[in-house]
Amino acid sequence: MEVVQAESETSRDASMPEHVRGQRRGQSVVQSVRLPAAEFADIERLAAELDVPVSALIRGWVLAGLADERGTSLHSAIERLVADAERLRRLAAKSEVA
């Protein structure tokens, strides 16, 4: 647990995905989440490929999901489409290599 908290603290100001930048407000809270080991390994691999800390990647996903639940503005919908397009480009590039 201490290792996760330390990584979270060192990456709290790390670059966030475009579709969730600027959404951080106020004081941060650390929350522990249990994930299956295989899925967490996939998350670590993806974070390494994207050159972002695992905590920043997961934080981006959580904030994006929360924003979707709160309702979407035109601007945030466009940002989400851009992020999804980037994700599709990465998946397509992997498919071409495989």
N, C-alpha and C positions, 0 to 999 in steps of 0.2 A: 504494500500500500504506500509506503514512504517513497518508493522509487517512482510510482505513478504520480504522486503529488509533486515530487521534485521535477519530473519531466513536464508536468502541467505548468508549473511555475516558470520554468525556463522558456517555455514556448507560448506563454500567454499573449505575447505581443507578436507572435509569428504571423506571417502572411496568411490571410484567409482567402477562401475561394471568392471570386468576384461577386457572386450572387448573394453573399452574406456580409460583405464588407460594409462597415459603417453602422451595423446593427447592434454592436456592443454598447451597452449603456451601464453606467454605475459599477458597483463592486461585483467581482466575480465570485462564484461559489464552486467548490470542487465536489463532484458527485461520482461515486464509484458505480460502475456498471459491469455486470457479468456477461461475458460473451463466450460462445463455444470456441475452443482453441483453434479449430480449423478456420473459422471465419476471422478470428483475430489475426491469424497468420496472413490471411488474404489482405486484411486491412494494412498490416505492416508492410507487405510487399507493395501495395498500391501507394502508400505514403512514401516509401523509398523511391518508387518510380517517379512520383510527382515532386520529390525533394522537399517534402513538408513533414513536420513532426506528426506522429500518429494522433496526438491530442488535438492538434489544429485541424486535421482532416475530419476527425469525429465531431469536433465542436462545430465545424462548418456544416456538416450533415444535419446535426441536431437543430442548429439555428435556422437552416433552410426549411426543415420540416415544420418547425414552429411557425415560421413566417407563412408557409402554405396554409397552416391551420387557422391563422389569424385573418386570412383574406389576402388577396393579391391585387396590387396596383398595376397599372399598365407598365410602369418602369420595372417593377420587380418581376413581372411576367417576362419581359424582354430579357432581363438579366438571367433569369432561369433558363430561357431558351438558349442563350449564349453558352451557359454552363453545360447544358445538356448536349449541345452541338460539339463542344470540346470533348466531352465524355465519349460521344459517338465516334469522333475522329480517333481517339486513343484506341477504342475497341476495334475500329476498322484497321488501324495500323497493326494491331496485334494479329488480326485475322490474316492479313497479307503476309506476315512473317511466318505464321504457323503452317 
